[in-house]
């Protein structure tokens, strides 16, 4: 069973985002504490938070 999509989405990060993401990934204790094991984990977690917010905001309006 596949865990992720057959059609990956390419994401273009801004310079600031890329720099901070690299800095964050180098901080092993932070990543371990947050359950982040790769850059993709961080992006996926952020996207999940936005989706949860969207669902909570639009709940009952559809």
C-alpha positions in Angstrom: 0.0 0.0 0.0 1.3 3.4 -1.0 1.5 6.1 1.7 1.6 9.1 -0.6 0.3 10.4 -3.9 1.1 9.0 -7.3 1.4 12.6 -8.6 3.8 14.6 -6.3 3.4 18.4 -6.2 6.5 20.5 -6.8 6.8 23.3 -4.3 8.8 26.4 -4.9 10.0 27.9 -1.7 11.1 31.5 -1.2 14.7 32.1 -0.2 13.7 32.9 3.5 11.6 29.7 3.7 14.3 27.6 2.3 16.9 29.0 4.7 14.7 28.6 7.7 13.7 25.1 6.7 17.3 24.1 6.3 18.1 25.7 9.7 15.2 23.8 11.3 16.2 20.5 9.9 19.7 20.9 11.3 18.2 21.3 14.8 17.9 17.6 15.6 16.4 18.1 19.1 13.6 20.3 17.8 12.8 18.0 14.9 12.8 14.9 17.1 10.5 16.7 19.6 8.1 17.7 16.8 8.3 14.4 14.9 9.8 16.0 11.8 12.2 13.7 10.0 12.6 15.5 6.7 11.8 18.7 4.9 8.8 17.0 3.4 7.5 16.2 6.9 7.6 19.8 7.8 5.8 20.9 4.6 3.2 18.2 5.0 2.6 19.2 8.6 2.1 22.8 7.7 -0.3 21.9 4.9 -2.3 19.7 7.3 -2.6 22.6 9.7 -4.0 24.9 6.9 -6.4 22.2 5.8 -7.6 21.7 9.4 -8.1 25.5 9.7 -10.0 25.5 6.4 -12.3 22.7 7.5 -13.0 24.4 10.9 -13.7 27.7 9.2 -16.0 26.3 6.5 -17.7 23.7 8.8 -21.4 23.9 8.1 -21.1 26.5 5.3 -21.1 24.0 2.5 
